[in-house]
Structure formats: structure tokens, C-alpha cells
């Protein structure tokens, strides 16, 4: 299974401070695990850890280490990560919040 997009979404939401591998794996696990397709957390954690290690080696990579061991963030100097951040922000803004008024009748009119 491919968890890359979910990893990118979590890293984008984490911001410049970064987030630990354990928390990223937990978010990806919760987003990907369904009633009909169960996956093990260890499998997801191993994939996330390998993906982050592999993609943070190059200085021009989309992901970088945040300075603390086991903590990663999106690379702000990478053009690809800037584009991803814009895409995820646009997705969040597309959901307009409509405030609906409660028009139900009250059971207890005084």
C-alpha cells in the first residue's frame, strides 16, 4: 500500500517544527486502517521510517530532518514541498463552512 500522500499531509500540517516518526506512523495508520482492510501498526511504522530516511538524505529533497533525532518536516527550500503545501492548503480551503440554523421545534415551550 502507498502511504506517501498521507505522510506528506501530516508533515504539511506539522509545520516547521516537525513531527516524530512515531506520530507520523500513528496518523498514517489511523487514516489507512479500515474495517475491511486491516493493517498492522508495525508494518506502517517500518514503511514510514524507511520512507523518511530514504527521502531526507538529499539536501534538495522534499523532506528534511528537523534537527532532533527521529523528527522530520517538509523542506522549506524545496520547490516540490512548497507546491505540496499550497496544494494541501487549497484542499483545506475548498470546504466552506456553512452555519445552519436549528429549525426544529422545541418540546418544552414555556
C-alpha positions, 0 to 999 in steps of 0.5 A: 500500500502507498502511504506517501500522500498521507505522510506528506499531509501530516508533515504539511500540517506539522509545520516547521517544527516537525513531527516524530516518526512515531506520530507520523506512523500513528496518523498514517495508520489511523487514516489507512486502517479500515474495517475491511482492510486491516493493517498492522501498526508495525508494518506502517511504522517500518514503511514510514521510517524507511520512507523518511530516511530514504527521502531526507538524505538529499539536501534538495529533497522534499523532506528534511530532518528537523534537527532532533533525532527521529523528527522530520518536516517538509523542506522549506527550500524545496520547490516540490514541498512548497507546491505540496503545501499550497496544494494541501492548503487549497484542499483545506480551503475548498470546504466552506463552512456553512452555519445552519440554523436549528429549525426544529421545534422545541418540546418544552415551550414555556 
